Amino acid sequence: MKTEELVIVESKHKQPKPNTDQIPFGRTFTDHMFVMDYHEEKGWYEPRIVPYEPLTLDPAAMIFHYGQTVFEGLKAYRSGDRVLLFRPEKNLERLNRSSDRLSIPAIDEEKVMKYLEELISLEKDWVPDTPGTSLYIRPFIIGTEPNLSVAPSKTYKLMIILSPVGSYFSGGLTPVKIRVEDKFTRAVKGGTGMAKTAGNYSAAYQAQKQAYKEGKADVLWLDGVEKRYIEEVGSMNIFFKIDGEVVTPALSGSILQGITRMSVIELLEKWGITVTERRISIEELYQYHEEGKLEEAFGTGTAAVISPVGELNWLGKEMVINNHEIGELSQRLYDTITGIQTGKLEDTQGWTVEVK
């Protein structure tokens, strides 16, 4: 059957649904996936939903050699009999911004949104209903031309795969310990830090490995030039509540424009809480801690929504935040955003999209 140009080929071998109380993140996938191809002479063509299966690519496909790829991450939530998406149009907008930085041709956001809804509708039974669970959605684009020339690919493949995931916090919303990274750099202005592309993440593994060795959950990234100004925490944006005011690093070209970050800022402004986007140095933050003004810290992202920070370790100096307890504002933000995502709270912001 077809929906506009979309072809749907249903799988003849349906899998049993997993126990979402025990499912690990990103290792189980649904029965179907979305695929669409691009050729410089044809544009994007042949949108289709097909059974989930391995890809066959030429060994010289440019993705393997020059890393021309972008991706996104969003979720579908069960709300009784309904399935809700949270601000999906913002993810598709960001996918195109990332593509532009990686010299990948833009997609038609409205059409891909319809294709995404068709895929979710087909896989509705995979959206778990256990509290804290969701269906993770991973759209991505790869360069597929078999060519070892150092130039943008002339062909691409856009795909969307789905993975039911359990609760991010198995032990509750517990503040984590973070190592301030002083050696490695995540990104620099003018680089690819503002894009959601594969190399940004694998380049972080060495720093994360060192943090784990020291008993920390992740790293706080500083700018790549002066190693002074705070940028992100792990793969999340970072916020600080300082003497009643909320501060988050301004988007500088090296920081990813998070959808949850955007939502947090909009909520804080609605609540009448002062929120400032600016450069903030680690020295300045340490001074606020010493003065007793650093009240809360939390990361924001699709996977965790809100991840409270209970301690920062910077050059051997420990900054304990709110006695290792989740702050009132962090909890309020988490409850509000997850409440909207799951339909438990009224969506006065117009952020959710119901999949029919």
N, C-alpha and C positions, 0 to 999 in steps of 0.2 A: 504494500500500500504506500501512498505518497501523501505528504503534506507540503503543498507548494512544490519545491524542487527536491524535498527530502525523501530519500528511499529508506525504508525500514525492512531489514531482514531479521526476523526473530530467531533466536537460538532454539535448537531442537533438544538441547541438553542443559536443562536448568539445574543450577546447583542448590543444595540445601542452604538455608540461611544460617549464619553462625550465631553462637551464643554471644550476644553483645556485652555480657557482663565480663567476658574474658578475652575479647578480641584485641589484638595488638594494633597499633596505629599503622595504617598503610600497607598491610600485607594480604588483605582479602579484597577481592574485586568482584563486581557484579557481573551479570550475564552478558551485558551489552556495552558497547562503546560507540562514540561518535567519531567519524573520520571525514575530513574534507581535504582536497588537494589544491595545490596552486602551481600554475605555470605562467611564466612572464608573458606569454602570448595569449593565454586564456583567462588569466585571473583566477580567483577561487572557484572551484567547480566540484561537482559530484558530492554534495553533502549526503551522508548516509549514516544510518545506525545499523551496526552489524554485531554479530556475536564477538565477545571479547576473545582475542587470540593474539599470538605473537606476530611481530612485524618481520617482513623480509626486506632488508636494505642492502644496497651495494656496499662492499667494504670501503669504497672511496666516497661514500656519502659524506657531505661536508660537515654534518653535525659531529661526526667522529673525530674530525681533525681540527676544526676551528671553533667549535662550540657555539655555533649560531643557533641559539634556542632561547625561548622565553616560556614562562609558565605562570599559572595563577592558582590560587587555593581559596575555595569558598565552601559553604556547607548547606545542606538541606536538612530541615528540622521537622520532626513529627509533632503535630499539634492536634491531638485527637484524630479525627478522620482527615485532617488537612495536612498538606506538606508545604512548608514555607521556605523561601530563600531570603537571605539577608543582603540587601543592597547589591544584587548581582550585576546590575548595570555598571556599578563603580569598578568591579573587577574586570569587566570587558573593556572599559575605558582605560584602565591601567595596563591591560594586556597590549592595547594598541600603543600606549606610550612606551612600554618596554620594547615592542617590536620596532618602533621608530628608531630607538637608540641602537638596536642591533641590525638595522637595515633590512628588516623583514617587512613585507607588504602588509598593510592594514587589512583587518577583517571588517565586514559590515556588522556592526555591533547589534543592530536590531534583529537581523536575520539569525545571527549566532545565538542570540538570546532565545529566539523561538525554537531553534534546534535543541538548545540546552533544556528548555522546558519539555520538549517532546521526549528527550532521553530520560529525564527525571520521572515523567509521567509513566513511561514504560517500565521503569525500575522502582516504582513507588513502594512495592513490598519490601525493598531492601532498606528503606529508611527506618531505622530502629526506633522503638518507643520507650526504651529504658531511659530513665532520667540521666541527663548528662551525655547521652549518645547522639550521633548524627550521621549523615551520609556525607563524607568528604568528597568534594568535586575538584578534579584536577584537569583543567584545560592546559594544553601546551602546544607549541609549534616548533618543528625542527626543520633544518635545511637538509634536503634529501638529494640534491644534485651530485652525481658521482664525478667529482672534479677536485683535484688537489691544488688548483690555483687559489691564491689568497685574494678572494673577492666574494661578494655576497652570492649565495646560491640563487639559481634561477628557478628552482622548484622547492616546494615546502609541503609539509603535512601538518594540518591542525587536527588534534585529537582531544577528546574529553573522556576520561575514565573516572569511575566512581568506586569509592571504598567505604563501607560502613566502619565507623570508628567508635571506640568506647570513650568513656569519660576521660578527659585530659588529666584531671586530678584524681588519682586513685585514692589518695589519702586526704582529700579535702583541699580547700583553698589555703595552702600553707606557704608562707613567705620563704623564699629561697636565698641561698648565699651566692654571691656573684664575685668573680675575680675581675678587677679592672685590668684590661690588656694594655701592656706598655711596650710590646715588641712588634707584634703583627698588626697589619692594617686590613680592615675590611674593605674600604673603598676610599677614593679621593674625588674631590670635585672635578668634573670633567670626565670621570671614569664611568663605570656602569652601576654604581651604587644605587641610583634612583630607579634602575630597571630590575625586574624580577627575572634574573637569568642564572643559569646553572653555576657558572664559575664563581659567583659571589658566595655561594654556599660551601662548595668544596674547599675554597681558599680559607675558610674559617675553621676547618677541622683541626689543624695543629694547635690553634689557640684553645679550642674547646677541650682537646685532649689534655692539655696542661691544666686547665681549670678542673677537670674531673679528677686528675691526680691529686690536686690540692683539696679535694672534697667540696668543690663548688659546683653549682648546677650549670653555670654558663659564664659568658664573659660580657663585660661592658666595653664596647668599642669606643676608642677616642679617634679624633681626626687624624688623617694620615700625614699631615704636614708638620704640625707642632706637637702632636701627641698630648694635647691639652683639653680640647673641646669634646664634650660628650656627644655621641651620635646615636647608637642603638645598643640594645641589650640582646645578645644572641641574635636571633632572626626577628626580633620584635622592636617596635618603637618604645621609647622610655619616657616616663612622666615622673616629676617630683612635686610633692606638696611642701612648700617652703613658707613657713610663717603665714599660713592661710591662703597663699597664692599657689596656683598650679603652673609649673614651668615645664615645657618640653622643647627639645632642640628644634630650631627652625629648619625647614627643608632647605638644604643647601646645594643640592645636586648630587650628594653622596648618600642621602638618606632616603629610604623607601617611603613613599606616601601611602601609609597603611589605611585600609578601610576602617578598621577598628579605631585607629588613631583619630581619624576624621570624625567618627561617631562620638568618641569620648569628648573631643573639643566642643562639638555641637551640643552635647548634653550638659557639659559644664556651663556653657554660655546660657543655656536655657534655665539652669538652676541658679543663675546669678553669681556663680563662682568665677573669680578672675582667673583666666588662663592666658599665659603668655608664651608665644613661640619666639625663642631667641637663642643665641649662642650662650652656653653655660659651660664653664671650665670645671675640671675635676678639682682644682684648687679651691674654686669658689664654693663648690658643693661641700668639700671637706670643712671649709670655714663655717658654713651654715650648720653642719653637723656639730662642730665644736661649740657653737653658740646655742645649740639646742633648738634650732629652727627647722631642721630637716625632719618633717613629721611623717611623710609617707613616700614610698617609691614603688612604681609598678610598671611592668611591661604590658604592651597591648599587641594582640595579633589574632588571626583567625583561629588557630589551634586552641589557645588557652583563654582567649578573650581578655581577661585580666590576670596577670601573673605578679603577685605582690613580691617585693624584694625586702628581705629582712636584714641583709648585711652586705656591705660592699668591702672588699679587701683591695686596698690601693697601696702598693709598695710596702706591704707589711702592716699598714695602718688599717685597723678595722673600724668601719662605720656601722654600728648597730642601729637599725631603724625601727622605731616604734616597738622596741623590746622584742623583736622577732615575731610580732603579731600583725595580723592583717589590719589595716587601717579602716576607719569608718567610711571614708570616701571610696577606697578601693572596693570594699564590699558593696557599697551602694551602686557603683558603676557596673560591677559584675552582675548583680541581681537585676538591674534594669535592662542591660543589654541582652542577657540570656533570657530574661522574661519576655522581651519583645521578640527575640528570635524564635522562641518556642510557643508564642501565642498566649502565654500566661498573663502578660500585661498588654494593655491596649497600645496599639502602634500609632501614637499621635504624631510621629515623625514621618510616616509614610515610607518606612524603610523596608518592609517585607513585601514579597511577591508570592502569591499563592499559586502553586502548580495545579492546574486543572486536570 
